[in-house]
Amino acid sequence: MLQPKRPKFRKQFRGVVKGARIKGSKINFGDYGLKTLDSGWITARQIEASRRAITRFLKRAGRLWIRVFPDVPVTAKPAEVRMGKGKGAIDRWVCRVKPGTIMFEVDGVDKHLAKKAFELASAKLPVKTTFVSLDQF
């Protein structure tokens, strides 16, 4: 799964995801993309599950780009632990996404295959997504 090799700080504040996406909102590498319509957190496991769904459906044809990276650590304390005693250990890594973020791009396959692959991938994600193509921009 994706995670940073060496973060500058071990633990971070949660922060708030608000506003629309300006950077990363256009297709740069492929012909088709999966764009988010909501804001939220995408975990490294969800990115990996979506990647597997896309590559298995396309039978490794074409080229896939992952445009998001989970670089935010989320901590959690174990179950049934009393309050206090500091912040918990890192539980998972997440990526903050805003509306308009292109998450995946595909090239080298026809439109119907790409659309079906992205539908399978969007079922693994906690945010609403839409299919976009290069001719829309």
KOLRO-66794 format. One line per 8 residues: number of its first residue (from 0); their letters; for each residue x, y, z of N, C-alpha, C, O. Coordinates in nm, 4 decimals. Example, Ala and Ser with C-alpha at 12.3 -4.5 7.8 and 13.67 -1.06 7.14 Angstrom:
BEGIN
0	as	1.3190 -0.5690 0.7800 1.2300 -0.4500 0.7800 1.3200 -0.3300 0.7800 1.4236 -0.3319 0.8465 | 1.2850 -0.2250 0.7080 1.3670 -0.1060 0.7140 1.2900 0.0030 0.7870 1.3409 0.1138 0.8039
This chain:
BEGIN
0	mlqpkrpk	0.0827 -0.1185 0.0000 0.0000 0.0000 0.0000 0.0871 0.1248 0.0000 0.2046 0.1210 0.0367 | 0.0274 0.2338 -0.0414 0.1000 0.3594 -0.0506 0.1144 0.4242 0.0870 0.0195 0.4285 0.1654 | 0.2335 0.4739 0.1146 0.2571 0.5574 0.2310 0.3922 0.6245 0.2140 0.4781 0.5724 0.1428 | 0.4130 0.7390 0.2779 0.5399 0.8090 0.2615 0.6554 0.7300 0.3215 0.6377 0.6557 0.4181 | 0.7742 0.7469 0.2630 0.8923 0.6777 0.3149 0.9357 0.7372 0.4478 0.9566 0.6648 0.5452 | 0.9494 0.8702 0.4518 0.9971 0.9350 0.5722 0.9258 1.0685 0.5889 0.9680 1.1683 0.5305 | 0.8180 1.0724 0.6680 0.7474 1.1999 0.6858 0.8280 1.2962 0.7730 0.9082 1.2546 0.8566 | 0.8049 1.4247 0.7516 0.8750 1.5256 0.8305 0.8294 1.5209 0.9760 0.9105 1.5342 1.0676
8	frkqfrgv	0.6976 1.5018 0.9969 0.6434 1.4907 1.1313 0.5615 1.3624 1.1404 0.4896 1.3273 1.0469 | 0.5726 1.2929 1.2527 0.5048 1.1640 1.2666 0.3529 1.1783 1.2728 0.2808 1.0975 1.2144 | 0.3042 1.2800 1.3429 0.1603 1.2952 1.3642 0.1163 1.4348 1.3216 0.1913 1.5314 1.3354 | -0.0068 1.4445 1.2693 -0.0595 1.5721 1.2226 -0.1977 1.5957 1.2823 -0.2628 1.5040 1.3324 | -0.2404 1.7222 1.2753 -0.3788 1.7528 1.3067 -0.4675 1.7054 1.1925 -0.4210 1.6849 1.0803 | -0.5949 1.6883 1.2224 -0.6871 1.6367 1.1210 -0.7134 1.7363 1.0092 -0.7136 1.6988 0.8920 | -0.7356 1.8623 1.0436 -0.7605 1.9638 0.9416 -0.9013 1.9552 0.8863 -0.9769 1.8639 0.9198 | -0.9360 2.0503 0.8017 -1.0679 2.0571 0.7392 -1.0488 2.0610 0.5884 -0.9665 2.1372 0.5378
16	vkgarikg	-1.1242 1.9795 0.5169 -1.1170 1.9781 0.3706 -1.2315 2.0636 0.3189 -1.3476 2.0235 0.3273 | -1.1995 2.1825 0.2649 -1.3047 2.2685 0.2126 -1.2548 2.3405 0.0883 -1.1343 2.3507 0.0655 | -1.3469 2.3897 0.0094 -1.3118 2.4589 -0.1125 -1.3033 2.3645 -0.2310 -1.3019 2.2426 -0.2143 | -1.2975 2.4213 -0.3510 -1.2875 2.3419 -0.4729 -1.1413 2.3241 -0.5110 -1.0545 2.4001 -0.4681 | -1.1164 2.2240 -0.5910 -0.9814 2.1916 -0.6336 -0.9443 2.2725 -0.7575 -1.0211 2.2784 -0.8536 | -0.8268 2.3348 -0.7551 -0.7777 2.4073 -0.8721 -0.6649 2.3269 -0.9368 -0.6712 2.2957 -1.0557 | -0.5621 2.2935 -0.8590 -0.4563 2.2077 -0.9105 -0.5071 2.0640 -0.9169 -0.5823 2.0202 -0.8298 | -0.4661 1.9921 -1.0189 -0.5036 1.8515 -1.0298 -0.6464 1.8291 -1.0721 -0.7016 1.7218 -1.0476
24	skinfgdy	-0.7087 1.9283 -1.1356 -0.8478 1.9127 -1.1766 -0.8628 1.8910 -1.3271 -0.9745 1.8850 -1.3783 | -0.7514 1.8794 -1.3972 -0.7549 1.8541 -1.5413 -0.6798 1.7242 -1.5714 -0.5909 1.6839 -1.4964 | -0.7167 1.6598 -1.6815 -0.6486 1.5377 -1.7231 -0.5146 1.5767 -1.7849 -0.5093 1.6562 -1.8788 | -0.4061 1.5199 -1.7310 -0.2725 1.5554 -1.7783 -0.2010 1.4414 -1.8491 -0.1155 1.4668 -1.9339 | -0.2334 1.3167 -1.8170 -0.1545 1.2046 -1.8656 -0.2316 1.1153 -1.9624 -0.1794 1.0805 -2.0683 | -0.3555 1.0775 -1.9280 -0.4307 0.9832 -2.0089 -0.5404 1.0489 -2.0903 -0.5431 1.1705 -2.1091 | -0.6317 0.9636 -2.1387 -0.7468 1.0111 -2.2159 -0.8728 1.0204 -2.1307 -0.9613 1.1010 -2.1594 | -0.8814 0.9385 -2.0261 -1.0012 0.9331 -1.9421 -0.9598 0.9419 -1.7963 -0.8506 0.8995 -1.7586
32	glktldsg	-1.0490 0.9978 -1.7146 -1.0168 1.0150 -1.5740 -1.1366 0.9924 -1.4844 -1.2513 0.9941 -1.5289 | -1.1074 0.9710 -1.3563 -1.2099 0.9579 -1.2531 -1.1976 1.0797 -1.1628 -1.0955 1.0991 -1.0968 | -1.3029 1.1621 -1.1602 -1.3014 1.2908 -1.0901 -1.3941 1.2856 -0.9702 -1.5039 1.2305 -0.9788 | -1.3505 1.3430 -0.8575 -1.4330 1.3452 -0.7374 -1.5323 1.4602 -0.7423 -1.5037 1.5666 -0.7972 | -1.6486 1.4372 -0.6844 -1.7513 1.5405 -0.6738 -1.7705 1.5873 -0.5300 -1.8343 1.6897 -0.5057 | -1.7148 1.5118 -0.4340 -1.7247 1.5443 -0.2919 -1.5853 1.5681 -0.2357 -1.4845 1.5402 -0.3007 | -1.5820 1.6198 -0.1147 -1.4557 1.6275 -0.0423 -1.4553 1.5195 0.0649 -1.5604 1.4772 0.1130 | -1.3363 1.4762 0.1011 -1.3267 1.3737 0.2046 -1.1879 1.3140 0.2119 -1.0930 1.3643 0.1517
40	witarqie	-1.1781 1.2056 0.2869 -1.0533 1.1330 0.3033 -1.0604 1.0036 0.2250 -1.1609 0.9327 0.2304 | -0.9544 0.9725 0.1522 -0.9413 0.8451 0.0828 -0.8238 0.7726 0.1472 -0.7127 0.8256 0.1490 | -0.8458 0.6539 0.1993 -0.7376 0.5800 0.2644 -0.6521 0.5090 0.1607 -0.6921 0.4925 0.0455 | -0.5344 0.4675 0.2036 -0.4433 0.3946 0.1151 -0.5060 0.2616 0.0712 -0.4843 0.2174 -0.0416 | -0.5827 0.1984 0.1588 -0.6498 0.0722 0.1240 -0.7543 0.0929 0.0147 -0.7685 0.0092 -0.0744 | -0.8272 0.2040 0.0212 -0.9292 0.2319 -0.0801 -0.8651 0.2627 -0.2153 -0.9173 0.2229 -0.3195 | -0.7526 0.3331 -0.2138 -0.6810 0.3601 -0.3389 -0.6327 0.2300 -0.3996 -0.6448 0.2092 -0.5203 | -0.5779 0.1420 -0.3167 -0.5275 0.0136 -0.3661 -0.6410 -0.0745 -0.4183 -0.6251 -0.1414 -0.5204
48	asrraitr	-0.7547 -0.0750 -0.3495 -0.8693 -0.1543 -0.3955 -0.9209 -0.1031 -0.5291 -0.9569 -0.1822 -0.6163 | -0.9247 0.0289 -0.5459 -0.9679 0.0878 -0.6727 -0.8692 0.0556 -0.7841 -0.9092 0.0231 -0.8959 | -0.7400 0.0650 -0.7531 -0.6378 0.0328 -0.8524 -0.6497 -0.1118 -0.8991 -0.6401 -0.1398 -1.0185 | -0.6707 -0.2033 -0.8051 -0.6860 -0.3448 -0.8407 -0.8094 -0.3680 -0.9266 -0.8057 -0.4453 -1.0224 | -0.9189 -0.3007 -0.8919 -1.0424 -0.3167 -0.9698 -1.0221 -0.2702 -1.1138 -1.0690 -0.3349 -1.2074 | -0.9523 -0.1582 -1.1314 -0.9287 -0.1046 -1.2662 -0.8376 -0.1975 -1.3455 -0.8701 -0.2346 -1.4583 | -0.7238 -0.2355 -1.2873 -0.6266 -0.3158 -1.3619 -0.6801 -0.4544 -1.3930 -0.6503 -0.5090 -1.4992 | -0.7579 -0.5123 -1.3039 -0.8121 -0.6454 -1.3312 -0.9198 -0.6416 -1.4375 -0.9299 -0.7331 -1.5193
56	flkragrl	-1.0013 -0.5357 -1.4371 -1.1049 -0.5266 -1.5401 -1.0438 -0.5004 -1.6772 -1.0887 -0.5562 -1.7774 | -0.9414 -0.4156 -1.6816 -0.8777 -0.3848 -1.8092 -0.7802 -0.4941 -1.8535 -0.7230 -0.4865 -1.9622 | -0.7616 -0.5966 -1.7679 -0.6698 -0.7076 -1.7974 -0.5311 -0.6559 -1.8323 -0.4652 -0.7055 -1.9237 | -0.4882 -0.5545 -1.7567 -0.3569 -0.4910 -1.7680 -0.3308 -0.4311 -1.9051 -0.2155 -0.4141 -1.9446 | -0.4367 -0.3990 -1.9776 -0.4223 -0.3279 -2.1055 -0.4184 -0.1784 -2.0766 -0.4739 -0.1325 -1.9768 | -0.3538 -0.1038 -2.1628 -0.3473 0.0407 -2.1457 -0.2513 0.0799 -2.0345 -0.1705 -0.0008 -1.9886 | -0.2617 0.2050 -1.9922 -0.1735 0.2596 -1.8894 -0.2583 0.3293 -1.7851 -0.3537 0.3994 -1.8191 | -0.2244 0.3108 -1.6578 -0.2995 0.3683 -1.5467 -0.2094 0.4628 -1.4683 -0.0948 0.4297 -1.4380
64	wirvfpdv	-0.2623 0.5816 -1.4355 -0.1921 0.6773 -1.3498 -0.2752 0.6989 -1.2244 -0.3964 0.7190 -1.2322 | -0.2104 0.6947 -1.1094 -0.2747 0.7266 -0.9816 -0.2312 0.8679 -0.9458 -0.1126 0.8927 -0.9242 | -0.3257 0.9603 -0.9393 -0.2939 1.1016 -0.9212 -0.3033 1.1476 -0.7750 -0.2760 1.2639 -0.7453 | -0.3410 1.0588 -0.6850 -0.3511 1.0951 -0.5436 -0.2526 1.0098 -0.4640 -0.2198 0.8979 -0.5035 | -0.2063 1.0633 -0.3526 -0.1120 0.9919 -0.2677 -0.1497 1.0138 -0.1219 -0.1696 1.1281 -0.0806 | -0.1601 0.9070 -0.0426 -0.1965 0.9221 0.0989 -0.0772 0.9688 0.1814 0.0106 0.8892 0.2149 | -0.0741 1.0959 0.2137 0.0400 1.1525 0.2854 0.0022 1.2095 0.4220 0.0852 1.2727 0.4874 | -0.1211 1.1883 0.4657 -0.1665 1.2409 0.5938 -0.1843 1.1244 0.6915 -0.2657 1.0356 0.6660
72	pvtakpae	-0.1101 1.1226 0.8028 -0.1265 1.0145 0.8995 -0.2499 1.0378 0.9872 -0.2762 1.1501 1.0304 | -0.3245 0.9313 1.0125 -0.4405 0.9367 1.1016 -0.4112 0.8443 1.2186 -0.3788 0.7270 1.2001 | -0.4229 0.8981 1.3388 -0.3926 0.8192 1.4581 -0.5210 0.7656 1.5190 -0.6292 0.8205 1.4980 | -0.5075 0.6582 1.5942 -0.6213 0.6003 1.6645 -0.5708 0.5314 1.7896 -0.4625 0.4729 1.7908 | -0.6498 0.5391 1.8936 -0.6158 0.4684 2.0162 -0.6867 0.3333 2.0161 -0.7928 0.3205 1.9550 | -0.6318 0.2338 2.0817 -0.6968 0.1018 2.0846 -0.8338 0.1063 2.1515 -0.8664 0.2016 2.2222 | -0.9128 0.0032 2.1287 -1.0453 -0.0046 2.1901 -1.0323 -0.0234 2.3409 -0.9389 -0.0873 2.3895 | -1.1279 0.0336 2.4134 -1.1380 0.0202 2.5585 -1.0143 0.0726 2.6317 -0.9653 0.0104 2.7259
80	vrmgkgkg	-0.9651 0.1875 2.5866 -0.8527 0.2539 2.6528 -0.9058 0.3836 2.7112 -0.9807 0.4557 2.6454 | -0.8671 0.4135 2.8352 -0.9160 0.5346 2.9011 -0.8613 0.6599 2.8355 -0.7603 0.6564 2.7652 | -0.9292 0.7699 2.8596 -0.8891 0.8983 2.8040 -0.7545 0.9415 2.8631 -0.7159 0.8994 2.9722 | -0.6850 1.0259 2.7883 -0.5573 1.0763 2.8349 -0.4426 0.9922 2.7826 -0.4609 0.9115 2.6914 | -0.3267 1.0101 2.8386 -0.2051 0.9361 2.8032 -0.1581 0.9644 2.6618 -0.0913 0.8809 2.6008 | -0.1921 1.0820 2.6085 -0.1363 1.1240 2.4805 -0.2117 1.0755 2.3582 -0.3136 1.0071 2.3670 | -0.1572 1.1138 2.2442 -0.2187 1.0811 2.1157 -0.1854 0.9365 2.0789 -0.0801 0.8845 2.1158 | -0.2754 0.8735 2.0065 -0.2565 0.7338 1.9693 -0.1515 0.7155 1.8613 -0.0962 0.8123 1.8092
88	aidrwvcr	-0.1251 0.5901 1.8287 -0.0281 0.5559 1.7247 -0.0918 0.5745 1.5866 -0.2140 0.5820 1.5740 | -0.0078 0.5817 1.4841 -0.0582 0.5977 1.3467 -0.1343 0.4717 1.3074 -0.0817 0.3606 1.3146 | -0.2572 0.4908 1.2664 -0.3465 0.3795 1.2311 -0.3503 0.3571 1.0803 -0.3484 0.2432 1.0337 | -0.3558 0.4667 1.0044 -0.3647 0.4554 0.8581 -0.3183 0.5861 0.7967 -0.3014 0.6870 0.8652 | -0.2979 0.5818 0.6643 -0.2592 0.6999 0.5877 -0.3733 0.7354 0.4949 -0.4326 0.6480 0.4317 | -0.4042 0.8650 0.4865 -0.5152 0.9096 0.4028 -0.4690 1.0215 0.3095 -0.3645 1.0836 0.3290 | -0.5506 1.0439 0.2085 -0.5308 1.1535 0.1148 -0.6543 1.2418 0.1235 -0.7667 1.1927 0.1121 | -0.6346 1.3705 0.1433 -0.7478 1.4634 0.1438 -0.7813 1.4994 -0.0003 -0.6945 1.5450 -0.0747
96	vkpgtimf	-0.9063 1.4791 -0.0399 -0.9475 1.5154 -0.1758 -1.0568 1.6205 -0.1681 -1.1399 1.6199 -0.0773 | -1.0550 1.7106 -0.2650 -1.1556 1.8149 -0.2782 -1.2385 1.7876 -0.4022 -1.1978 1.7069 -0.4857 | -1.3530 1.8518 -0.4170 -1.4300 1.8346 -0.5402 -1.3498 1.8807 -0.6608 -1.2929 1.9898 -0.6606 | -1.3457 1.7981 -0.7622 -1.2728 1.8309 -0.8839 -1.1382 1.7627 -0.8962 -1.0725 1.7765 -0.9994 | -1.0946 1.6894 -0.7944 -0.9659 1.6215 -0.8007 -0.9742 1.5024 -0.8957 -1.0646 1.4196 -0.8843 | -0.8805 1.4938 -0.9889 -0.8695 1.3760 -1.0748 -0.7907 1.2716 -0.9972 -0.6752 1.2947 -0.9614 | -0.8523 1.1570 -0.9710 -0.7869 1.0541 -0.8903 -0.7106 0.9532 -0.9742 -0.5974 0.9177 -0.9414 | -0.7722 0.9066 -1.0824 -0.7090 0.8074 -1.1693 -0.7212 0.8535 -1.3133 -0.8166 0.9219 -1.3504
104	evdgvdkh	-0.6227 0.8149 -1.3944 -0.6290 0.8395 -1.5379 -0.5909 0.7120 -1.6112 -0.5075 0.6342 -1.5648 | -0.6538 0.6920 -1.7271 -0.6295 0.5724 -1.8079 -0.6065 0.6154 -1.9519 -0.6682 0.7104 -2.0001 | -0.5175 0.5448 -2.0197 -0.4892 0.5708 -2.1605 -0.4684 0.4371 -2.2302 -0.4244 0.3403 -2.1681 | -0.4999 0.4316 -2.3584 -0.4744 0.3119 -2.4363 -0.5892 0.2125 -2.4407 -0.5715 0.1009 -2.4895 | -0.7066 0.2502 -2.3910 -0.8254 0.1637 -2.3975 -0.9410 0.2470 -2.4529 -0.9356 0.3700 -2.4534 | -1.0462 0.1779 -2.4997 -1.1585 0.2545 -2.5543 -1.2465 0.3078 -2.4412 -1.2343 0.2672 -2.3256 | -1.3346 0.3989 -2.4781 -1.4118 0.4755 -2.3803 -1.5025 0.3878 -2.2949 -1.5141 0.4098 -2.1744 | -1.5675 0.2876 -2.3569 -1.6615 0.2036 -2.2820 -1.5896 0.1187 -2.1772 -1.6393 0.1019 -2.0659
112	lakkafel	-1.4733 0.0657 -2.2129 -1.3952 -0.0118 -2.1156 -1.3495 0.0762 -2.0000 -1.3586 0.0362 -1.8840 | -1.3006 0.1957 -2.0312 -1.2537 0.2868 -1.9268 -1.3688 0.3271 -1.8344 -1.3517 0.3338 -1.7127 | -1.4851 0.3538 -1.8922 -1.6002 0.3953 -1.8110 -1.6427 0.2844 -1.7162 -1.6712 0.3104 -1.5993 | -1.6472 0.1603 -1.7655 -1.6861 0.0466 -1.6821 -1.5822 0.0226 -1.5720 -1.6178 -0.0071 -1.4579 | -1.4548 0.0356 -1.6063 -1.3488 0.0162 -1.5066 -1.3584 0.1212 -1.3961 -1.3406 0.0895 -1.2784 | -1.3864 0.2458 -1.4337 -1.3991 0.3513 -1.3331 -1.5256 0.3363 -1.2495 -1.5277 0.3776 -1.1336 | -1.6309 0.2781 -1.3058 -1.7502 0.2485 -1.2260 -1.7184 0.1460 -1.1184 -1.7631 0.1597 -1.0046 | -1.6416 0.0436 -1.1533 -1.6013 -0.0562 -1.0543 -1.5120 0.0061 -0.9473 -1.5236 -0.0267 -0.8292
120	asaklpvk	-1.4239 0.0950 -0.9887 -1.3331 0.1594 -0.8936 -1.4078 0.2546 -0.8014 -1.3752 0.2644 -0.6830 | -1.5083 0.3255 -0.8546 -1.5801 0.4223 -0.7717 -1.6637 0.3542 -0.6647 -1.6978 0.4165 -0.5642 | -1.6973 0.2265 -0.6847 -1.7702 0.1520 -0.5826 -1.6837 0.1274 -0.4596 -1.7361 0.1009 -0.3514 | -1.5531 0.1358 -0.4751 -1.4604 0.1141 -0.3633 -1.4292 0.2427 -0.2877 -1.3628 0.2390 -0.1841 | -1.4763 0.3563 -0.3383 -1.4392 0.4850 -0.2803 -1.5538 0.5459 -0.1989 -1.6703 0.5229 -0.2311 | -1.5227 0.6235 -0.0936 -1.6273 0.6812 -0.0098 -1.6822 0.8139 -0.0591 -1.7686 0.8718 0.0066 | -1.6348 0.8642 -0.1734 -1.6824 0.9915 -0.2267 -1.7528 0.9680 -0.3592 -1.7290 0.8676 -0.4263 | -1.8406 1.0623 -0.3969 -1.9055 1.0551 -0.5270 -1.8041 1.0904 -0.6343 -1.7223 1.1807 -0.6165
128	ttfvsldq	-1.8100 1.0192 -0.7452 -1.7160 1.0438 -0.8542 -1.7901 1.0496 -0.9864 -1.9063 1.0100 -0.9963 | -1.7213 1.0993 -1.0874 -1.7763 1.1027 -1.2214 -1.6664 1.0700 -1.3219 -1.5477 1.0883 -1.2952 | -1.7087 1.0215 -1.4371 -1.6179 0.9868 -1.5466 -1.5959 1.1090 -1.6332 -1.6922 1.1728 -1.6756 | -1.4702 1.1429 -1.6603 -1.4396 1.2557 -1.7485 -1.3442 1.2074 -1.8570 -1.2648 1.1155 -1.8365 | -1.3540 1.2718 -1.9725 -1.2649 1.2378 -2.0834 -1.1915 1.3628 -2.1298 -1.2291 1.4751 -2.0964 | -1.0880 1.3412 -2.2061 -1.0019 1.4511 -2.2481 -1.0735 1.5490 -2.3390 -1.0413 1.6678 -2.3395 | -1.1721 1.5002 -2.4177 -1.2431 1.5900 -2.5088 -1.3396 1.6840 -2.4362 -1.3907 1.7778 -2.4974 | -1.3655 1.6608 -2.3077 -1.4517 1.7510 -2.2297 -1.3779 1.8796 -2.1913 -1.4414 1.9819 -2.1658
136	f	-1.2451 1.8752 -2.1869 -1.1677 1.9913 -2.1423 -1.1305 2.0818 -2.2551 -1.0652 2.1839 -2.2335
